Amino acid sequence: MYRNVRSCGCLKQEIQRQIPNRLHRFDGTCVEFLDKRKYRIDNTSGFRGVFRSKNGRFYVSIGFKNQRFYLGTYQNYEDAVDIRLKAEEQIHHAFVEAYHIWKEQCMSSQEEIPFIFDVEKVDGEFKITTNINMQKFPI
């Protein structure tokens, strides 16, 4: 008999049903997933958002709020990863920082403050629109 079994499987189902209540989502983006990123074991290129094409080059993209942004195609794997990390810093890390600042502002304020954080790509650069004062974290 196995002593580490705690239930027939219903405990796992109950825990999985509670997960959505513990996650904070804004416009389809989960703050916890961006804040505590892990590497997926099914990633074949070795880095998230970097894909090896049939011609051997590396295609790079990043997703945010149900949008996919193309970051380029690179001959060198290290260049592709570097571009992806810079995009994560500009988008994902800035979003998480804005969320934490917004959360602090909401706790200290009596009024409800909306959370606005939008990204668009203009002339190859990311343009971020937010209503959060992010002096601590320049975009």
Secondary structure by P-SEA (a helix, b strand, c coil): ccccccccaaaaaaaaaaccccccccccccaaaaabbbbbccccccccccccccccbbbbbcccccbbbbccccccaaaaaaaaaaaaaacaaaaaaaaaaaaaaaaaccbbbbbbbbbbbcccbbbbbbccccccccc
